[in-house]
Amino acid sequence: MDRCAYCKAETRLYENDLPVCLKCSGEREAKRNPSMSDHEFRAILHQEFLAAEERAREALAAFDAVTTEIPSGLPQPDGAQRIHNASREMSPR
């Protein structure tokens, strides 16, 4: 039987390959921050999703604005770079 890495009591319990007794395991668990609820987690994901949608809409609008400025379909000297920059903004990060 191994000894707890914290209090040296005999134990057969391991956490992350370290021997730890039930008492020390409970104390360490109590010190950890409580995890967020499913509701909080989903709310954060939803906000991130909405923000990503907004960024995509803005990037598409910028891309459309650049490409519609080229009436003949042939870009001006800096037009190709502007299209490339706008296209890059539409790519996933």
PDB file of N, CA, C and O in Angstrom:
ATOM      1  N   MET A   1       0.845  -1.173   0.000  1.00  0.00           N
ATOM      2  CA  MET A   1       0.000   0.000   0.000  1.00  0.00           C
ATOM      3  C   MET A   1       0.897   1.245   0.000  1.00  0.00           C
ATOM      4  O   MET A   1       1.915   1.301   0.691  1.00  0.00           O
ATOM      5  N   ASP A   2       0.489   2.234  -0.792  1.00  0.00           N
ATOM      6  CA  ASP A   2       1.274   3.466  -0.898  1.00  0.00           C
ATOM      7  C   ASP A   2       0.831   4.484   0.144  1.00  0.00           C
ATOM      8  O   ASP A   2      -0.179   4.306   0.825  1.00  0.00           O
ATOM      9  N   ARG A   3       1.606   5.547   0.250  1.00  0.00           N
ATOM     10  CA  ARG A   3       1.320   6.610   1.204  1.00  0.00           C
ATOM     11  C   ARG A   3       0.816   7.841   0.443  1.00  0.00           C
ATOM     12  O   ARG A   3       1.278   8.145  -0.657  1.00  0.00           O
ATOM     13  N   CYS A   4      -0.140   8.537   1.057  1.00  0.00           N
ATOM     14  CA  CYS A   4      -0.711   9.754   0.485  1.00  0.00           C
ATOM     15  C   CYS A   4       0.411  10.775   0.246  1.00  0.00           C
ATOM     16  O   CYS A   4       1.278  10.973   1.097  1.00  0.00           O
ATOM     17  N   ALA A   5       0.376  11.400  -0.895  1.00  0.00           N
ATOM     18  CA  ALA A   5       1.402  12.385  -1.250  1.00  0.00           C
ATOM     19  C   ALA A   5       1.322  13.631  -0.373  1.00  0.00           C
ATOM     20  O   ALA A   5       2.271  14.414  -0.336  1.00  0.00           O
ATOM     21  N   TYR A   6       0.206  13.832   0.337  1.00  0.00           N
ATOM     22  CA  TYR A   6       0.010  15.044   1.123  1.00  0.00           C
ATOM     23  C   TYR A   6       0.186  14.810   2.624  1.00  0.00           C
ATOM     24  O   TYR A   6       0.922  15.542   3.286  1.00  0.00           O
ATOM     25  N   CYS A   7      -0.496  13.778   3.166  1.00  0.00           N
ATOM     26  CA  CYS A   7      -0.439  13.581   4.616  1.00  0.00           C
ATOM     27  C   CYS A   7       0.297  12.293   5.007  1.00  0.00           C
ATOM     28  O   CYS A   7       0.475  12.020   6.194  1.00  0.00           O
ATOM     29  N   LYS A   8       0.713  11.523   4.041  1.00  0.00           N
ATOM     30  CA  LYS A   8       1.482  10.283   4.231  1.00  0.00           C
ATOM     31  C   LYS A   8       0.677   9.138   4.845  1.00  0.00           C
ATOM     32  O   LYS A   8       1.260   8.156   5.306  1.00  0.00           O
ATOM     33  N   ALA A   9      -0.645   9.249   4.857  1.00  0.00           N
ATOM     34  CA  ALA A   9      -1.482   8.141   5.324  1.00  0.00           C
ATOM     35  C   ALA A   9      -1.483   7.052   4.260  1.00  0.00           C
ATOM     36  O   ALA A   9      -1.280   7.334   3.079  1.00  0.00           O
ATOM     37  N   GLU A  10      -1.714   5.796   4.679  1.00  0.00           N
ATOM     38  CA  GLU A  10      -1.754   4.694   3.722  1.00  0.00           C
ATOM     39  C   GLU A  10      -3.006   4.822   2.859  1.00  0.00           C
ATOM     40  O   GLU A  10      -4.077   5.188   3.342  1.00  0.00           O
ATOM     41  N   THR A  11      -2.851   4.516   1.586  1.00  0.00           N
ATOM     42  CA  THR A  11      -3.968   4.650   0.655  1.00  0.00           C
ATOM     43  C   THR A  11      -3.771   3.759  -0.559  1.00  0.00           C
ATOM     44  O   THR A  11      -2.653   3.364  -0.891  1.00  0.00           O
ATOM     45  N   ARG A  12      -4.868   3.457  -1.205  1.00  0.00           N
ATOM     46  CA  ARG A  12      -4.843   2.745  -2.486  1.00  0.00           C
ATOM     47  C   ARG A  12      -5.446   3.616  -3.581  1.00  0.00           C
ATOM     48  O   ARG A  12      -5.520   3.207  -4.740  1.00  0.00           O
ATOM     49  N   LEU A  13      -5.873   4.806  -3.211  1.00  0.00           N
ATOM     50  CA  LEU A  13      -6.500   5.735  -4.142  1.00  0.00           C
ATOM     51  C   LEU A  13      -5.428   6.565  -4.848  1.00  0.00           C
ATOM     52  O   LEU A  13      -4.446   6.990  -4.240  1.00  0.00           O
ATOM     53  N   TYR A  14      -5.642   6.781  -6.136  1.00  0.00           N
ATOM     54  CA  TYR A  14      -4.713   7.596  -6.927  1.00  0.00           C
ATOM     55  C   TYR A  14      -5.498   8.668  -7.668  1.00  0.00           C
ATOM     56  O   TYR A  14      -6.602   8.420  -8.154  1.00  0.00           O
ATOM     57  N   GLU A  15      -4.922   9.859  -7.749  1.00  0.00           N
ATOM     58  CA  GLU A  15      -5.428  10.940  -8.584  1.00  0.00           C
ATOM     59  C   GLU A  15      -4.264  11.471  -9.395  1.00  0.00           C
ATOM     60  O   GLU A  15      -3.264  11.920  -8.835  1.00  0.00           O
ATOM     61  N   ASN A  16      -4.390  11.420 -10.711  1.00  0.00           N
ATOM     62  CA  ASN A  16      -3.311  11.871 -11.606  1.00  0.00           C
ATOM     63  C   ASN A  16      -1.993  11.185 -11.277  1.00  0.00           C
ATOM     64  O   ASN A  16      -0.945  11.829 -11.210  1.00  0.00           O
ATOM     65  N   ASP A  17      -2.054   9.892 -11.075  1.00  0.00           N
ATOM     66  CA  ASP A  17      -0.882   9.056 -10.788  1.00  0.00           C
ATOM     67  C   ASP A  17      -0.214   9.371  -9.457  1.00  0.00           C
ATOM     68  O   ASP A  17       0.913   8.934  -9.224  1.00  0.00           O
ATOM     69  N   LEU A  18      -0.875  10.115  -8.578  1.00  0.00           N
ATOM     70  CA  LEU A  18      -0.344  10.391  -7.250  1.00  0.00           C
ATOM     71  C   LEU A  18      -1.204   9.676  -6.219  1.00  0.00           C
ATOM     72  O   LEU A  18      -2.431   9.743  -6.293  1.00  0.00           O
ATOM     73  N   PRO A  19      -0.581   8.987  -5.250  1.00  0.00           N
ATOM     74  CA  PRO A  19      -1.377   8.387  -4.187  1.00  0.00           C
ATOM     75  C   PRO A  19      -1.960   9.487  -3.308  1.00  0.00           C
ATOM     76  O   PRO A  19      -1.264  10.428  -2.927  1.00  0.00           O
ATOM     77  N   VAL A  20      -3.250   9.356  -2.988  1.00  0.00           N
ATOM     78  CA  VAL A  20      -3.915  10.362  -2.150  1.00  0.00           C
ATOM     79  C   VAL A  20      -4.999   9.663  -1.337  1.00  0.00           C
ATOM     80  O   VAL A  20      -5.744   8.834  -1.859  1.00  0.00           O
ATOM     81  N   CYS A  21      -5.080  10.010  -0.045  1.00  0.00           N
ATOM     82  CA  CYS A  21      -6.091   9.385   0.815  1.00  0.00           C
ATOM     83  C   CYS A  21      -7.447  10.054   0.585  1.00  0.00           C
ATOM     84  O   CYS A  21      -7.519  11.117  -0.033  1.00  0.00           O
ATOM     85  N   LEU A  22      -8.513   9.439   1.077  1.00  0.00           N
ATOM     86  CA  LEU A  22      -9.853   9.984   0.896  1.00  0.00           C
ATOM     87  C   LEU A  22      -9.993  11.369   1.519  1.00  0.00           C
ATOM     88  O   LEU A  22     -10.621  12.253   0.936  1.00  0.00           O
ATOM     89  N   LYS A  23      -9.416  11.560   2.691  1.00  0.00           N
ATOM     90  CA  LYS A  23      -9.514  12.846   3.371  1.00  0.00           C
ATOM     91  C   LYS A  23      -8.881  13.954   2.535  1.00  0.00           C
ATOM     92  O   LYS A  23      -9.496  14.997   2.314  1.00  0.00           O
ATOM     93  N   CYS A  24      -7.667  13.730   2.076  1.00  0.00           N
ATOM     94  CA  CYS A  24      -6.971  14.750   1.274  1.00  0.00           C
ATOM     95  C   CYS A  24      -7.655  14.951  -0.070  1.00  0.00           C
ATOM     96  O   CYS A  24      -7.699  16.068  -0.585  1.00  0.00           O
ATOM     97  N   SER A  25      -8.184  13.887  -0.635  1.00  0.00           N
ATOM     98  CA  SER A  25      -8.899  13.998  -1.904  1.00  0.00           C
ATOM     99  C   SER A  25     -10.124  14.883  -1.736  1.00  0.00           C
ATOM    100  O   SER A  25     -10.400  15.733  -2.582  1.00  0.00           O
ATOM    101  N   GLY A  26     -10.863  14.686  -0.641  1.00  0.00           N
ATOM    102  CA  GLY A  26     -12.038  15.506  -0.371  1.00  0.00           C
ATOM    103  C   GLY A  26     -11.687  16.958  -0.134  1.00  0.00           C
ATOM    104  O   GLY A  26     -12.390  17.853  -0.605  1.00  0.00           O
ATOM    105  N   GLU A  27     -10.613  17.202   0.589  1.00  0.00           N
ATOM    106  CA  GLU A  27     -10.184  18.577   0.847  1.00  0.00           C
ATOM    107  C   GLU A  27      -9.777  19.277  -0.443  1.00  0.00           C
ATOM    108  O   GLU A  27     -10.103  20.445  -0.653  1.00  0.00           O
ATOM    109  N   ARG A  28      -9.070  18.566  -1.298  1.00  0.00           N
ATOM    110  CA  ARG A  28      -8.646  19.151  -2.572  1.00  0.00           C
ATOM    111  C   ARG A  28      -9.852  19.438  -3.460  1.00  0.00           C
ATOM    112  O   ARG A  28      -9.887  20.455  -4.152  1.00  0.00           O
ATOM    113  N   GLU A  29     -10.831  18.554  -3.443  1.00  0.00           N
ATOM    114  CA  GLU A  29     -12.039  18.748  -4.251  1.00  0.00           C
ATOM    115  C   GLU A  29     -12.815  19.963  -3.756  1.00  0.00           C
ATOM    116  O   GLU A  29     -13.353  20.724  -4.560  1.00  0.00           O
ATOM    117  N   ALA A  30     -12.876  20.150  -2.451  1.00  0.00           N
ATOM    118  CA  ALA A  30     -13.601  21.288  -1.876  1.00  0.00           C
ATOM    119  C   ALA A  30     -12.943  22.612  -2.244  1.00  0.00           C
ATOM    120  O   ALA A  30     -13.631  23.627  -2.355  1.00  0.00           O
ATOM    121  N   LYS A  31     -11.629  22.622  -2.435  1.00  0.00           N
ATOM    122  CA  LYS A  31     -10.905  23.855  -2.770  1.00  0.00           C
ATOM    123  C   LYS A  31     -11.073  24.245  -4.232  1.00  0.00           C
ATOM    124  O   LYS A  31     -10.914  25.412  -4.590  1.00  0.00           O
ATOM    125  N   ARG A  32     -11.391  23.279  -5.067  1.00  0.00           N
ATOM    126  CA  ARG A  32     -11.547  23.571  -6.491  1.00  0.00           C
ATOM    127  C   ARG A  32     -12.765  24.440  -6.708  1.00  0.00           C
ATOM    128  O   ARG A  32     -13.737  24.370  -5.955  1.00  0.00           O
ATOM    129  N   ASN A  33     -12.707  25.258  -7.739  1.00  0.00           N
ATOM    130  CA  ASN A  33     -13.851  26.096  -8.086  1.00  0.00           C
ATOM    131  C   ASN A  33     -14.987  25.206  -8.560  1.00  0.00           C
ATOM    132  O   ASN A  33     -14.758  24.249  -9.300  1.00  0.00           O
ATOM    133  N   PRO A  34     -16.204  25.509  -8.142  1.00  0.00           N
ATOM    134  CA  PRO A  34     -17.326  24.709  -8.638  1.00  0.00           C
ATOM    135  C   PRO A  34     -17.479  24.938 -10.137  1.00  0.00           C
ATOM    136  O   PRO A  34     -17.340  26.062 -10.620  1.00  0.00           O
ATOM    137  N   SER A  35     -17.758  23.892 -10.849  1.00  0.00           N
ATOM    138  CA  SER A  35     -17.904  24.028 -12.295  1.00  0.00           C
ATOM    139  C   SER A  35     -19.210  24.742 -12.609  1.00  0.00           C
ATOM    140  O   SER A  35     -20.153  24.726 -11.818  1.00  0.00           O
ATOM    141  N   MET A  36     -19.245  25.361 -13.768  1.00  0.00           N
ATOM    142  CA  MET A  36     -20.439  26.102 -14.134  1.00  0.00           C
ATOM    143  C   MET A  36     -21.555  25.132 -14.485  1.00  0.00           C
ATOM    144  O   MET A  36     -21.308  23.994 -14.883  1.00  0.00           O
ATOM    145  N   SER A  37     -22.765  25.593 -14.335  1.00  0.00           N
ATOM    146  CA  SER A  37     -23.923  24.760 -14.629  1.00  0.00           C
ATOM    147  C   SER A  37     -24.080  24.615 -16.142  1.00  0.00           C
ATOM    148  O   SER A  37     -23.494  25.368 -16.920  1.00  0.00           O
ATOM    149  N   ASP A  38     -24.879  23.639 -16.533  1.00  0.00           N
ATOM    150  CA  ASP A  38     -25.153  23.451 -17.954  1.00  0.00           C
ATOM    151  C   ASP A  38     -25.786  24.701 -18.552  1.00  0.00           C
ATOM    152  O   ASP A  38     -25.490  25.084 -19.684  1.00  0.00           O
ATOM    153  N   HIS A  39     -26.657  25.326 -17.776  1.00  0.00           N
ATOM    154  CA  HIS A  39     -27.328  26.539 -18.267  1.00  0.00           C
ATOM    155  C   HIS A  39     -26.314  27.652 -18.539  1.00  0.00           C
ATOM    156  O   HIS A  39     -26.377  28.313 -19.576  1.00  0.00           O
ATOM    157  N   GLU A  40     -25.382  27.858 -17.609  1.00  0.00           N
ATOM    158  CA  GLU A  40     -24.356  28.892 -17.794  1.00  0.00           C
ATOM    159  C   GLU A  40     -23.470  28.572 -18.989  1.00  0.00           C
ATOM    160  O   GLU A  40     -23.130  29.455 -19.777  1.00  0.00           O
ATOM    161  N   PHE A  41     -23.098  27.301 -19.117  1.00  0.00           N
ATOM    162  CA  PHE A  41     -22.245  26.867 -20.213  1.00  0.00           C
ATOM    163  C   PHE A  41     -22.935  27.101 -21.553  1.00  0.00           C
ATOM    164  O   PHE A  41     -22.322  27.616 -22.489  1.00  0.00           O
ATOM    165  N   ARG A  42     -24.202  26.726 -21.646  1.00  0.00           N
ATOM    166  CA  ARG A  42     -24.945  26.918 -22.895  1.00  0.00           C
ATOM    167  C   ARG A  42     -25.132  28.395 -23.207  1.00  0.00           C
ATOM    168  O   ARG A  42     -25.089  28.795 -24.371  1.00  0.00           O
ATOM    169  N   ALA A  43     -25.337  29.203 -22.184  1.00  0.00           N
ATOM    170  CA  ALA A  43     -25.486  30.641 -22.396  1.00  0.00           C
ATOM    171  C   ALA A  43     -24.201  31.233 -22.976  1.00  0.00           C
ATOM    172  O   ALA A  43     -24.256  32.065 -23.882  1.00  0.00           O
ATOM    173  N   ILE A  44     -23.061  30.813 -22.465  1.00  0.00           N
ATOM    174  CA  ILE A  44     -21.773  31.294 -22.982  1.00  0.00           C
ATOM    175  C   ILE A  44     -21.581  30.841 -24.425  1.00  0.00           C
ATOM    176  O   ILE A  44     -21.169  31.631 -25.275  1.00  0.00           O
ATOM    177  N   LEU A  45     -21.876  29.580 -24.703  1.00  0.00           N
ATOM    178  CA  LEU A  45     -21.749  29.073 -26.080  1.00  0.00           C
ATOM    179  C   LEU A  45     -22.679  29.831 -27.027  1.00  0.00           C
ATOM    180  O   LEU A  45     -22.297  30.159 -28.151  1.00  0.00           O
ATOM    181  N   HIS A  46     -23.884  30.103 -26.574  1.00  0.00           N
ATOM    182  CA  HIS A  46     -24.843  30.822 -27.410  1.00  0.00           C
ATOM    183  C   HIS A  46     -24.325  32.230 -27.718  1.00  0.00           C
ATOM    184  O   HIS A  46     -24.420  32.683 -28.859  1.00  0.00           O
ATOM    185  N   GLN A  47     -23.786  32.919 -26.726  1.00  0.00           N
ATOM    186  CA  GLN A  47     -23.240  34.261 -26.948  1.00  0.00           C
ATOM    187  C   GLN A  47     -22.065  34.214 -27.926  1.00  0.00           C
ATOM    188  O   GLN A  47     -21.949  35.074 -28.799  1.00  0.00           O
ATOM    189  N   GLU A  48     -21.199  33.216 -27.782  1.00  0.00           N
ATOM    190  CA  GLU A  48     -20.066  33.079 -28.709  1.00  0.00           C
ATOM    191  C   GLU A  48     -20.552  32.797 -30.120  1.00  0.00           C
ATOM    192  O   GLU A  48     -19.991  33.308 -31.089  1.00  0.00           O
ATOM    193  N   PHE A  49     -21.601  31.980 -30.236  1.00  0.00           N
ATOM    194  CA  PHE A  49     -22.166  31.670 -31.544  1.00  0.00           C
ATOM    195  C   PHE A  49     -22.731  32.934 -32.198  1.00  0.00           C
ATOM    196  O   PHE A  49     -22.485  33.197 -33.375  1.00  0.00           O
ATOM    197  N   LEU A  50     -23.488  33.710 -31.423  1.00  0.00           N
ATOM    198  CA  LEU A  50     -24.058  34.951 -31.956  1.00  0.00           C
ATOM    199  C   LEU A  50     -22.970  35.933 -32.376  1.00  0.00           C
ATOM    200  O   LEU A  50     -23.098  36.603 -33.401  1.00  0.00           O
ATOM    201  N   ALA A  51     -21.903  36.020 -31.591  1.00  0.00           N
ATOM    202  CA  ALA A  51     -20.786  36.902 -31.939  1.00  0.00           C
ATOM    203  C   ALA A  51     -20.105  36.431 -33.221  1.00  0.00           C
ATOM    204  O   ALA A  51     -19.720  37.250 -34.055  1.00  0.00           O
ATOM    205  N   ALA A  52     -19.956  35.124 -33.382  1.00  0.00           N
ATOM    206  CA  ALA A  52     -19.335  34.580 -34.599  1.00  0.00           C
ATOM    207  C   ALA A  52     -20.208  34.845 -35.816  1.00  0.00           C
ATOM    208  O   ALA A  52     -19.702  35.166 -36.891  1.00  0.00           O
ATOM    209  N   GLU A  53     -21.529  34.709 -35.645  1.00  0.00           N
ATOM    210  CA  GLU A  53     -22.442  35.020 -36.748  1.00  0.00           C
ATOM    211  C   GLU A  53     -22.329  36.484 -37.160  1.00  0.00           C
ATOM    212  O   GLU A  53     -22.314  36.800 -38.350  1.00  0.00           O
ATOM    213  N   GLU A  54     -22.250  37.364 -36.185  1.00  0.00           N
ATOM    214  CA  GLU A  54     -22.136  38.798 -36.478  1.00  0.00           C
ATOM    215  C   GLU A  54     -20.827  39.100 -37.216  1.00  0.00           C
ATOM    216  O   GLU A  54     -20.809  39.880 -38.168  1.00  0.00           O
ATOM    217  N   ARG A  55     -19.736  38.475 -36.767  1.00  0.00           N
ATOM    218  CA  ARG A  55     -18.448  38.681 -37.456  1.00  0.00           C
ATOM    219  C   ARG A  55     -18.529  38.181 -38.892  1.00  0.00           C
ATOM    220  O   ARG A  55     -17.981  38.808 -39.799  1.00  0.00           O
ATOM    221  N   ALA A  56     -19.205  37.061 -39.103  1.00  0.00           N
ATOM    222  CA  ALA A  56     -19.341  36.508 -40.458  1.00  0.00           C
ATOM    223  C   ALA A  56     -20.167  37.438 -41.333  1.00  0.00           C
ATOM    224  O   ALA A  56     -19.826  37.658 -42.495  1.00  0.00           O
ATOM    225  N   ARG A  57     -21.260  37.992 -40.785  1.00  0.00           N
ATOM    226  CA  ARG A  57     -22.078  38.938 -41.548  1.00  0.00           C
ATOM    227  C   ARG A  57     -21.273  40.180 -41.928  1.00  0.00           C
ATOM    228  O   ARG A  57     -21.352  40.654 -43.061  1.00  0.00           O
ATOM    229  N   GLU A  58     -20.507  40.696 -40.986  1.00  0.00           N
ATOM    230  CA  GLU A  58     -19.694  41.879 -41.257  1.00  0.00           C
ATOM    231  C   GLU A  58     -18.632  41.591 -42.322  1.00  0.00           C
ATOM    232  O   GLU A  58     -18.389  42.415 -43.204  1.00  0.00           O
ATOM    233  N   ALA A  59     -18.008  40.423 -42.233  1.00  0.00           N
ATOM    234  CA  ALA A  59     -16.980  40.071 -43.210  1.00  0.00           C
ATOM    235  C   ALA A  59     -17.587  39.898 -44.593  1.00  0.00           C
ATOM    236  O   ALA A  59     -16.999  40.319 -45.589  1.00  0.00           O
ATOM    237  N   LEU A  60     -18.763  39.279 -44.660  1.00  0.00           N
ATOM    238  CA  LEU A  60     -19.429  39.102 -45.949  1.00  0.00           C
ATOM    239  C   LEU A  60     -19.827  40.448 -46.544  1.00  0.00           C
ATOM    240  O   LEU A  60     -19.683  40.668 -47.747  1.00  0.00           O
ATOM    241  N   ALA A  61     -20.326  41.343 -45.703  1.00  0.00           N
ATOM    242  CA  ALA A  61     -20.692  42.681 -46.186  1.00  0.00           C
ATOM    243  C   ALA A  61     -19.462  43.408 -46.718  1.00  0.00           C
ATOM    244  O   ALA A  61     -19.532  44.057 -47.761  1.00  0.00           O
ATOM    245  N   ALA A  62     -18.352  43.309 -46.023  1.00  0.00           N
ATOM    246  CA  ALA A  62     -17.108  43.956 -46.486  1.00  0.00           C
ATOM    247  C   ALA A  62     -16.643  43.347 -47.793  1.00  0.00           C
ATOM    248  O   ALA A  62     -16.201  44.067 -48.689  1.00  0.00           O
ATOM    249  N   PHE A  63     -16.734  42.039 -47.916  1.00  0.00           N
ATOM    250  CA  PHE A  63     -16.330  41.354 -49.149  1.00  0.00           C
ATOM    251  C   PHE A  63     -17.223  41.793 -50.305  1.00  0.00           C
ATOM    252  O   PHE A  63     -16.736  42.109 -51.391  1.00  0.00           O
ATOM    253  N   ASP A  64     -18.532  41.809 -50.062  1.00  0.00           N
ATOM    254  CA  ASP A  64     -19.460  42.240 -51.112  1.00  0.00           C
ATOM    255  C   ASP A  64     -19.194  43.680 -51.529  1.00  0.00           C
ATOM    256  O   ASP A  64     -19.255  44.004 -52.715  1.00  0.00           O
ATOM    257  N   ALA A  65     -18.900  44.547 -50.563  1.00  0.00           N
ATOM    258  CA  ALA A  65     -18.622  45.949 -50.875  1.00  0.00           C
ATOM    259  C   ALA A  65     -17.396  46.074 -51.766  1.00  0.00           C
ATOM    260  O   ALA A  65     -17.392  46.869 -52.707  1.00  0.00           O
ATOM    261  N   VAL A  66     -16.366  45.303 -51.481  1.00  0.00           N
ATOM    262  CA  VAL A  66     -15.140  45.373 -52.286  1.00  0.00           C
ATOM    263  C   VAL A  66     -15.386  44.847 -53.691  1.00  0.00           C
ATOM    264  O   VAL A  66     -14.963  45.459 -54.672  1.00  0.00           O
ATOM    265  N   THR A  67     -16.070  43.712 -53.785  1.00  0.00           N
ATOM    266  CA  THR A  67     -16.258  43.100 -55.113  1.00  0.00           C
ATOM    267  C   THR A  67     -17.242  43.888 -55.980  1.00  0.00           C
ATOM    268  O   THR A  67     -17.126  43.858 -57.206  1.00  0.00           O
ATOM    269  N   THR A  68     -18.204  44.591 -55.382  1.00  0.00           N
ATOM    270  CA  THR A  68     -19.145  45.369 -56.193  1.00  0.00           C
ATOM    271  C   THR A  68     -18.541  46.680 -56.682  1.00  0.00           C
ATOM    272  O   THR A  68     -19.105  47.321 -57.569  1.00  0.00           O
ATOM    273  N   GLU A  69     -17.416  47.087 -56.127  1.00  0.00           N
ATOM    274  CA  GLU A  69     -16.744  48.306 -56.585  1.00  0.00           C
ATOM    275  C   GLU A  69     -16.031  48.092 -57.910  1.00  0.00           C
ATOM    276  O   GLU A  69     -15.514  49.044 -58.495  1.00  0.00           O
ATOM    277  N   ILE A  70     -15.995  46.869 -58.383  1.00  0.00           N
ATOM    278  CA  ILE A  70     -15.266  46.549 -59.609  1.00  0.00           C
ATOM    279  C   ILE A  70     -16.295  46.266 -60.707  1.00  0.00           C
ATOM    280  O   ILE A  70     -16.706  45.120 -60.891  1.00  0.00           O
ATOM    281  N   PRO A  71     -16.707  47.298 -61.430  1.00  0.00           N
ATOM    282  CA  PRO A  71     -17.798  47.123 -62.407  1.00  0.00           C
ATOM    283  C   PRO A  71     -17.425  46.206 -63.576  1.00  0.00           C
ATOM    284  O   PRO A  71     -18.276  45.458 -64.058  1.00  0.00           O
ATOM    285  N   SER A  72     -16.186  46.246 -64.037  1.00  0.00           N
ATOM    286  CA  SER A  72     -15.806  45.457 -65.204  1.00  0.00           C
ATOM    287  C   SER A  72     -15.407  44.039 -64.843  1.00  0.00           C
ATOM    288  O   SER A  72     -15.220  43.206 -65.729  1.00  0.00           O
ATOM    289  N   GLY A  73     -15.278  43.756 -63.582  1.00  0.00           N
ATOM    290  CA  GLY A  73     -14.814  42.437 -63.180  1.00  0.00           C
ATOM    291  C   GLY A  73     -13.304  42.361 -63.100  1.00  0.00           C
ATOM    292  O   GLY A  73     -12.756  41.393 -62.572  1.00  0.00           O
ATOM    293  N   LEU A  74     -12.618  43.383 -63.626  1.00  0.00           N
ATOM    294  CA  LEU A  74     -11.170  43.424 -63.542  1.00  0.00           C
ATOM    295  C   LEU A  74     -10.782  44.376 -62.414  1.00  0.00           C
ATOM    296  O   LEU A  74     -11.106  45.562 -62.473  1.00  0.00           O
ATOM    297  N   PRO A  75     -10.113  43.889 -61.416  1.00  0.00           N
ATOM    298  CA  PRO A  75      -9.791  44.751 -60.282  1.00  0.00           C
ATOM    299  C   PRO A  75      -8.749  45.805 -60.627  1.00  0.00           C
ATOM    300  O   PRO A  75      -7.904  45.616 -61.502  1.00  0.00           O
ATOM    301  N   GLN A  76      -8.839  46.930 -59.902  1.00  0.00           N
ATOM    302  CA  GLN A  76      -7.820  47.962 -60.010  1.00  0.00           C
ATOM    303  C   GLN A  76      -6.516  47.384 -59.450  1.00  0.00           C
ATOM    304  O   GLN A  76      -6.522  46.293 -58.879  1.00  0.00           O
ATOM    305  N   PRO A  77      -5.396  48.104 -59.606  1.00  0.00           N
ATOM    306  CA  PRO A  77      -4.120  47.553 -59.139  1.00  0.00           C
ATOM    307  C   PRO A  77      -4.156  47.080 -57.688  1.00  0.00           C
ATOM    308  O   PRO A  77      -3.597  46.032 -57.364  1.00  0.00           O
ATOM    309  N   ASP A  78      -4.809  47.844 -56.814  1.00  0.00           N
ATOM    310  CA  ASP A  78      -4.864  47.400 -55.427  1.00  0.00           C
ATOM    311  C   ASP A  78      -6.126  46.588 -55.144  1.00  0.00           C
ATOM    312  O   ASP A  78      -6.303  46.087 -54.034  1.00  0.00           O
ATOM    313  N   GLY A  79      -6.996  46.456 -56.132  1.00  0.00           N
ATOM    314  CA  GLY A  79      -8.259  45.741 -55.953  1.00  0.00           C
ATOM    315  C   GLY A  79      -8.083  44.278 -55.609  1.00  0.00           C
ATOM    316  O   GLY A  79      -8.806  43.735 -54.775  1.00  0.00           O
ATOM    317  N   ALA A  80      -7.107  43.633 -56.262  1.00  0.00           N
ATOM    318  CA  ALA A  80      -6.875  42.210 -55.987  1.00  0.00           C
ATOM    319  C   ALA A  80      -6.482  42.006 -54.524  1.00  0.00           C
ATOM    320  O   ALA A  80      -6.939  41.064 -53.877  1.00  0.00           O
ATOM    321  N   GLN A  81      -5.643  42.885 -54.015  1.00  0.00           N
ATOM    322  CA  GLN A  81      -5.229  42.773 -52.608  1.00  0.00           C
ATOM    323  C   GLN A  81      -6.405  43.041 -51.682  1.00  0.00           C
ATOM    324  O   GLN A  81      -6.555  42.376 -50.657  1.00  0.00           O
ATOM    325  N   ARG A  82      -7.245  44.017 -52.040  1.00  0.00           N
ATOM    326  CA  ARG A  82      -8.420  44.314 -51.210  1.00  0.00           C
ATOM    327  C   ARG A  82      -9.384  43.138 -51.188  1.00  0.00           C
ATOM    328  O   ARG A  82      -9.958  42.828 -50.145  1.00  0.00           O
ATOM    329  N   ILE A  83      -9.568  42.483 -52.326  1.00  0.00           N
ATOM    330  CA  ILE A  83     -10.427  41.296 -52.373  1.00  0.00           C
ATOM    331  C   ILE A  83      -9.821  40.189 -51.528  1.00  0.00           C
ATOM    332  O   ILE A  83     -10.519  39.512 -50.773  1.00  0.00           O
ATOM    333  N   HIS A  84      -8.523  40.016 -51.663  1.00  0.00           N
ATOM    334  CA  HIS A  84      -7.836  38.980 -50.868  1.00  0.00           C
ATOM    335  C   HIS A  84      -8.002  39.254 -49.372  1.00  0.00           C
ATOM    336  O   HIS A  84      -8.289  38.336 -48.604  1.00  0.00           O
ATOM    337  N   ASN A  85      -7.825  40.509 -48.956  1.00  0.00           N
ATOM    338  CA  ASN A  85      -7.969  40.867 -47.541  1.00  0.00           C
ATOM    339  C   ASN A  85      -9.391  40.621 -47.045  1.00  0.00           C
ATOM    340  O   ASN A  85      -9.587  40.082 -45.956  1.00  0.00           O
ATOM    341  N   ALA A  86     -10.372  41.011 -47.837  1.00  0.00           N
ATOM    342  CA  ALA A  86     -11.766  40.809 -47.454  1.00  0.00           C
ATOM    343  C   ALA A  86     -12.097  39.322 -47.399  1.00  0.00           C
ATOM    344  O   ALA A  86     -12.824  38.874 -46.513  1.00  0.00           O
ATOM    345  N   SER A  87     -11.565  38.566 -48.340  1.00  0.00           N
ATOM    346  CA  SER A  87     -11.798  37.118 -48.355  1.00  0.00           C
ATOM    347  C   SER A  87     -11.188  36.449 -47.120  1.00  0.00           C
ATOM    348  O   SER A  87     -11.778  35.532 -46.549  1.00  0.00           O
ATOM    349  N   ARG A  88     -10.016  36.911 -46.718  1.00  0.00           N
ATOM    350  CA  ARG A  88      -9.345  36.350 -45.550  1.00  0.00           C
ATOM    351  C   ARG A  88     -10.182  36.563 -44.287  1.00  0.00           C
ATOM    352  O   ARG A  88     -10.218  35.706 -43.404  1.00  0.00           O
ATOM    353  N   GLU A  89     -10.857  37.722 -44.211  1.00  0.00           N
ATOM    354  CA  GLU A  89     -11.725  38.011 -43.055  1.00  0.00           C
ATOM    355  C   GLU A  89     -12.901  37.045 -42.982  1.00  0.00           C
ATOM    356  O   GLU A  89     -13.440  36.808 -41.901  1.00  0.00           O
ATOM    357  N   MET A  90     -13.302  36.487 -44.115  1.00  0.00           N
ATOM    358  CA  MET A  90     -14.423  35.547 -44.130  1.00  0.00           C
ATOM    359  C   MET A  90     -14.003  34.155 -43.705  1.00  0.00           C
ATOM    360  O   MET A  90     -14.851  33.339 -43.344  1.00  0.00           O
ATOM    361  N   SER A  91     -12.702  33.865 -43.740  1.00  0.00           N
ATOM    362  CA  SER A  91     -12.211  32.534 -43.383  1.00  0.00           C
ATOM    363  C   SER A  91     -12.306  32.299 -41.899  1.00  0.00           C
ATOM    364  O   SER A  91     -12.169  33.233 -41.109  1.00  0.00           O
ATOM    365  N   PRO A  92     -12.544  31.032 -41.498  1.00  0.00           N
ATOM    366  CA  PRO A  92     -12.564  30.719 -40.060  1.00  0.00           C
ATOM    367  C   PRO A  92     -11.213  30.988 -39.436  1.00  0.00           C
ATOM    368  O   PRO A  92     -10.172  30.830 -40.075  1.00  0.00           O
ATOM    369  N   ARG A  93     -11.243  31.390 -38.197  1.00  0.00           N
ATOM    370  CA  ARG A  93      -9.977  31.720 -37.517  1.00  0.00           C
ATOM    371  C   ARG A  93      -9.422  30.544 -36.805  1.00  0.00           C
ATOM    372  O   ARG A  93      -8.365  30.642 -36.181  1.00  0.00           O
TER     373      ARG A  93
END
